[in-house]
Amino acid sequence: MAWLNYHHLLYFWTVAREGSIRRACEQLHLTQPTISSQLRSLERSLDAKLFERVGRNLVLSETGRTVYRYAEQIFSLGRDLQDTLEGQHPGKPLRLLVGVPETMPELVTYRLLEPALRLPEPVQIICEPGKAEYLLTQLAFHSLDVVLADAPAPATLKVKVFNHLLGECAVSIVGTRALVAAYGPGFPQSLDKAPFLLPAQQTVLRRSLEQWFEAEGIRPMVRGEFADPALLKVFGEHGAGVFAVRSAVERETQQRYNVGLLGRVESIRERFYAISLERKLKHPAIVAITETAREKLFA
């Protein structure tokens, strides 16, 4: 019977978790040639490639993902054993590592994640912001449990992921009381030449708004474009222009930024996804997020 070398497995698990051999070297206090050699030894013993190189990144192969899941359980049990022997209680909060792309509105993100905090078992949420491409790479490395996004993962992604639709909603146009009084009557044609704050180019909401403007013959006066949705709302709060928000958080937006409703655009449907490596979601916090989103937030 061939015995598994758990030192090699630890090195593999650390590389997969950290996302690179360099960062694994820093964690393990070993040199890069040492870890690379041990990884090759593990692959020979398992007769399988555990990583694939995609550009300059290492991505887990299908076999690598399977080995990583077992390694995660093995070393998690080892940590529990140490805690028990040291007289500590293993009832630590359940960790949820969430990727949040820059285009996700903060109120939608909170409303999606909030059900995880109401579970009977304590949950510690760790949010990782960044560009969607980077976060999906981290998901592939198992550095994240899930990515919340306003668009599905692209079909060109080298790693197989699953897009779990959380729901959809319309878009609401809001602004200060003065702007509502000036441009609310006659909506939506009243938005022609109205001061407007837009999300950045290439975002899903920006494309949807531009298509809607074209269909309605509306030419707003663009007063600003923002990659940061929160910064856009601050400008809107101070009257720089009207802006679009997802209708699912329309009320919270009005209360937080002291703005009013000009009108809703039901023809624009904004969709939100939980992107994971699993077809069937198992993490209890992610299950709570998806169920609450479908049954309440986007119902």
N, C-alpha and C positions, 0 to 999 in steps of 0.2 A: 504493500500500500504506500502511495506517495504522500508525504506529509507536506502540508502547506506551510511555507515560511512566513510567519506572521510579521517579521521585521519588514520583509519585502511588501507585504500587504499594507503595513502602516505607511511606508513611503508612498505607495500608490495612492492610498486614501488621502494623504496630505496633499499630494500634487493635485488630485482631482478637486479637493475642497478649496485649496488656495488659488487654483486657476493657472498656475505656472510652476515650473521646476525652480525658478529663481526664488519665488516666495516660499516654496516648500523648503528650500535650503536654509532660508532665514529662520523658519520655524523649528527645523530639526537640527540646526547647527552642523550641517554637513555640506560637503562640496558638491557642485553640480555633476562632475563625473561619477561620484559615488552613487548618487540617486539615480542617474541615468543607467548606470550599470545594473543596479538592483532592480529597476523596472524591467530591463531586458531579461533579467533572470526570471522574474515573475511571469513574464509573457511566455518564456520558453517552458516553464513548468506547467502553465495552463494551456500551452499550445494555442494561443490566441493573441491577437493584437488588442491592446486595451485603450490605446489612444490613436487618433487620426489627426494629421496636421492639416488645418484649414487656414491657408495664408500663413500668418505668423503665430497662430493660436493652436494650442492642443485641445482637441475635442474628444470626449469619450466615445469610443465605438459602441456598438450595440452590446457586445460582450462586456465592455468596460462599464457600461451603466449597470448591468446585472451584478458584476463584481462589486461595484461601489455600493449598491444597496445592501449587499451582505456585509461588506466591511463596515458600513455605518452602523448596522445592528450589532456587529461584534464589538466595536469599540465603544458604542453606547452602553452595552452591557458591562464592559470592563470598567467604565466610569461609575456606573451604579454600584458595582462590586466594591470599588475603592471607597465610595461614599458610605456604604453600609459598614464596611470594616472600620472606618474612621469614626463611626457613631453618628454620621449625618443622615438626614432623612432624604430619600431620593425624590421627594415630591417637589421638585423644582418646576418653575413655570415652563409650559410648553412653548418652544420657540417657533415663531413664524417669520421666515425671511421673505420679504416682499419686494419685488422690483416695481418701481413707479416711474414710468416715462415722464419726460418734461412736459408733455402735452396734456397729461391728466389733470383736470381741475381738482384743487385741493379739497373742496367740499364733497365732490363725488368720491374721492379716495377715502375720506373719513367715513362717509356713509356706508361704503362698501366694507371697510375694515371693522367698523364699530361692533358688529355682531360677534366677532371673535373675542372681544373683551367681556362679553356677557356669558361666556361659557362657564359651566360649573368648575372646570379645571382652569387654573390661572394660565393666561397666555401672555407671552412677551413678544410684542411686534417689533421687528427690526426692518425699517424701510430703507431701501437703497435707491436713491434717485439716479437718473442718467438717461442717456439716449436709448431708444428702444433696441437698437442693434446690439449695444453693449450689454444691456440687461438680458437679452435672449442668449447671448454668449455665456453670461454668468449662470443662467438657468441650465444651459447645457453642461456646465461644469459642476452642477449640483450645488453651487454656491447660493442659489435662491430656491425657495420652495414653489414660488408662483410669481408671475408677472401680471399685474393689472394693466390693461391697455384699452385705448379707444379705437383700436384697429387690430385685426387678427395678425398673427405672425405671417410674414411673407412666404409664399410657396417656394421661393428660392433658398430658404434657410436650409443649411446643410444637416441640421439635427431635426429629428422627427419630434414635433411637439403637437399638443392638442389644444385647440381653441375652444374653450367652454364659454358659450354665449351667456352672459349674465342678464341681459335685457337691453331694451332700447327706449328712447324717449325723444320728444320733440325738442325744439330750440325756442327759447324765449328771448325777446329783445327788451333790454332794460336800460334805464338811465336815471339821472337825477330828476327831481320833481319839475324843475324848469324845462328840462328836455322832454319829459313826458307831456307837459302842457303844450310845448311847441310842436312836437312831432308825433304825438300819440293819435290825435284825430286824423282819420283818413288812412290809418295803417292798412297795408304796408306801403302804399304809394307815397305816403308822407315822408318816407325815408329817403326819397330822391333828394340829393344834395344835403342830406342831414349829416352832421359830424359823426363819424363812426370809428370805433377802435376795433381793429381786426387782429386775430391770432396770426402767427407767423406763416409765411409761405410754406407749402408742401404739407401742412397739417390737414387732417381729415375735415375738421370744422371749417377751415379756411376754404377748401375746395367746395364744400357743400354750400357755404354762403355765397361764393362767387357764382356758382351755378344758379342759385335762387335769384340773385340780383339780375342775372342775365335773363332768366325766364320771366321775371316781373317787370323788366325794363327799368330797374332802379340803378341809379349811379350815385352812391353815397360819396361824401367828401371824407376821404380817409385821413384821419388826424393822427394815427399812429398804428404801428404793427409791433406785436410783442410775442417773443418766444416764451416768456414767463406768464402763465395765465393769472397768477396772483398780482403781478405788477400791472397788468392790463386793467384789472378790477379796481386797483387803487386810483389809476388815472380816471376810470369811469366814475368812481365815487366822488371825485373832485370836479366832475362836469366837463371833462375833456371831450366826451363824446358818448354816444350810446354804444352798447356792446351786447354780444350774444352769450347766453349761458344755457346749460342743459336744463330742461324743464323739470327734471327730477329734483333739482336743488334750487329751483326758482325762489321758493319762499325763504330759504336760508340766506340766499344771496341778497334778497331785498332787505332782510333784517340786518345782516352784517355790514353791508355797504351803503345802507340808507338810500336805496334806489327803488324806483317803481317800474311797473310793467307797461310797455308800449303795446305789445302784442306777442302772440305765439305763432311759430311757423311749423305747422303740423306736417308739412311736406318734407321737411328735413328730419331724418331719423338718425339719431346718434346711437351707436351700439358700443357696448363695453364687454370686455372679455377677461376671463381668467385663463392665462396661458400656462400650461404645465407639461411635464414630461409623461404624465399618466393619463391614460384614456379614462379610467375610473378614479375619481378623486378619493383619497383616503385620509389625508390630514384633516382632523376634526375641525380645525379653525377654517380651512378652505371650504370644507363642506358647509359650515355655518354661513360663510360669506356668500356662497353661490345660492343656497336655499333662500336666505333672506332677501337677496337681490331680486331673485325671480318672483318671490311670493309677495314682497312688500314694496321695495324701492322702485322697481320698474313695472309693477303690476298694473 
